[in-house]
Amino acid sequence: MASQILVSKISEPYADALLELAKSNNCVDAITADVNDLLTFLTSVPILASYFENPVISLDKKKELVETVMGEKLNPFTLKFLLFLIDRRRIAFFETIGERYLELVYEFADIKIVTVQTVVPLSYRQERRIIRELKEFTGAKEIRLIREVDKSILGGLVIKIDSQVIDISLKGQLRQISSSLDTTLVL
């Protein structure tokens, strides 16, 4: 837990700096797309993350890899930022920096990330209706849905917005009935 807090404290100023860089150069969308792609890439190629974490590998080799593999695909500001992280020996924290950057971008753009759990996948029409209702409920300009299929909720749905959980599932209702029966029986 303490190491997680330390990583968060290290990552925060870099994520802030990247957002300021993106805003001041009018390339928030491009850098955000790069960060999303890089996070996906690092997740799908875990050996790459361990390569960047390895202190035995020289900074020049790490820079060369970034420039060779990703150089032409990335916005020049994203590339310079990655090279800066390598120079500062912070590239191993890129995953946390990237995730925090995305959180900051979503706050800046008034975008809410909402997780919706259902028993079966939602239809397009259902998704649009949920998004419309959630925009009204949260006041956000945009809603990004993370869809999860969870048969254990039995029916209905569970919505998670930030730290708030709205449970309108059959399982949740049964749990509520059960707890009220227990309370009634105790009296």
Residue pairs with C-beta under 8 A, 6 or more apart in sequence:
7 93
7 96
8 96
8 100
10 90
10 93
10 96
11 93
11 96
11 97
11 100
12 100
14 85
14 90
14 93
14 97
15 97
15 98
15 100
15 101
15 103
15 104
16 104
18 31
18 35
18 81
18 97
18 101
19 28
19 101
19 104
19 105
19 108
21 31
21 77
21 81
22 28
22 30
22 31
22 32
22 77
22 105
23 108
25 77
27 75
27 77
28 105
28 108
28 109
30 75
30 77
30 78
31 75
31 77
31 78
32 101
32 102
32 105
34 74
34 75
34 78
35 78
35 98
35 101
35 102
36 102
37 73
38 70
38 74
38 78
38 82
38 94
38 98
39 95
39 98
39 99
39 102
41 48
42 48
42 49
42 94
42 95
49 92
49 95
51 57
51 62
51 65
52 62
52 86
52 91
52 92
52 94
53 92
59 86
59 87
59 89
62 86
62 91
63 83
63 86
66 79
66 82
66 83
66 86
67 79
67 83
70 79
70 82
71 79
74 82
82 91
82 94
85 91
85 93
85 94
85 97
90 97
105 111
106 112
106 113
106 144
109 141
109 142
110 140
110 141
110 142
111 140
111 141
111 142
111 143
111 144
112 134
112 138
112 140
112 142
112 143
112 144
112 161
112 162
113 144
113 146
114 134
114 143
114 144
114 145
114 146
114 159
114 160
114 161
115 145
115 146
115 148
115 159
115 160
116 122
116 130
116 145
116 146
116 147
116 148
116 157
116 158
116 159
116 160
117 148
117 149
117 150
117 153
117 157
117 158
117 159
117 160
117 169
118 147
118 148
118 149
118 150
118 153
118 156
118 157
119 149
119 150
119 151
119 153
119 154
119 155
119 156
120 149
121 147
121 149
122 130
122 147
127 145
127 147
130 145
130 159
131 143
131 145
134 140
134 143
134 159
134 161
135 141
135 142
135 143
138 161
150 158
152 171
153 169
153 170
153 171
153 172
154 169
154 170
154 171
154 174
155 169
155 170
155 171
156 168
156 169
156 170
156 171
156 172
156 173
157 168
157 169
158 165
158 166
158 167
158 168
158 169
158 172
159 165
159 166
159 168
160 166
